[in-house]
Amino acid sequence: MSAIQIKPTVGGEENLDWLEVVRRQVASLKFGAVQIVIHDSHVKQIEKTERVRLDKPAGASF
């Protein structure tokens, strides 16, 4: 799992670029999940979990 920290800008407002970060994380996944972590009504962290699926070879029995 990878996590991206979202840092507040000057004045306490969050940088609204978090939505673009989410879009990029989703676009980079084939299988997985993107989780948005919120504290006090503000996005603080975005986590991406990526899964690698291994196809079963033809004729294999495992």
C-alpha positions as CSV (number, residue, x, y, z in Angstrom):
1,M,0.0,0.0,0.0
2,S,1.3,3.5,-0.8
3,A,0.1,6.7,0.9
4,I,0.3,10.3,-0.1
5,Q,0.2,13.0,2.5
6,I,-1.8,16.1,1.7
7,K,-0.4,19.1,3.5
8,P,-2.5,22.2,4.4
9,T,-1.7,25.4,2.6
10,V,-1.0,28.7,4.4
11,G,-4.2,29.8,6.2
12,G,-5.3,26.3,7.1
13,E,-7.1,25.5,3.9
14,E,-6.3,22.3,2.2
15,N,-4.9,22.3,-1.3
16,L,-7.8,21.2,-3.6
17,D,-5.3,19.3,-5.8
18,W,-6.2,16.2,-3.7
19,L,-9.0,15.5,-6.3
20,E,-6.4,15.4,-9.1
21,V,-4.2,13.1,-6.9
22,V,-7.2,10.7,-6.6
23,R,-7.8,10.8,-10.3
24,R,-4.2,9.9,-11.1
25,Q,-4.2,7.1,-8.5
26,V,-7.4,5.6,-9.9
27,A,-6.1,5.9,-13.5
28,S,-2.9,4.1,-12.6
29,L,-4.7,1.0,-11.2
30,K,-5.8,-2.1,-13.0
31,F,-6.9,-4.0,-9.8
32,G,-7.0,-2.3,-6.4
33,A,-8.5,0.4,-4.3
34,V,-8.0,4.1,-3.5
35,Q,-8.9,5.2,0.0
36,I,-9.4,8.8,1.1
37,V,-8.6,9.5,4.8
38,I,-10.4,12.4,6.3
39,H,-9.8,14.1,9.7
40,D,-11.9,17.0,11.0
41,S,-13.7,17.3,7.6
42,H,-10.4,17.7,5.7
43,V,-8.7,15.2,3.3
44,K,-5.4,14.3,5.1
45,Q,-4.2,11.2,3.2
46,I,-4.8,9.2,0.1
47,E,-3.9,5.5,0.1
48,K,-3.6,3.3,-2.9
49,T,-3.6,-0.5,-2.6
50,E,-2.7,-2.3,-5.8
51,R,-3.3,-6.0,-6.5
52,V,-1.4,-8.1,-9.0
53,R,-3.6,-10.8,-10.5
54,L,-1.8,-13.9,-11.8
55,D,-3.7,-15.7,-14.5
56,K,-3.7,-19.5,-14.2
57,P,-1.8,-21.0,-17.1
58,A,-3.8,-23.3,-19.4
59,G,-3.7,-26.9,-18.1
60,A,-2.2,-26.0,-14.7
61,S,-3.8,-27.5,-11.6
62,F,-2.9,-25.4,-8.6
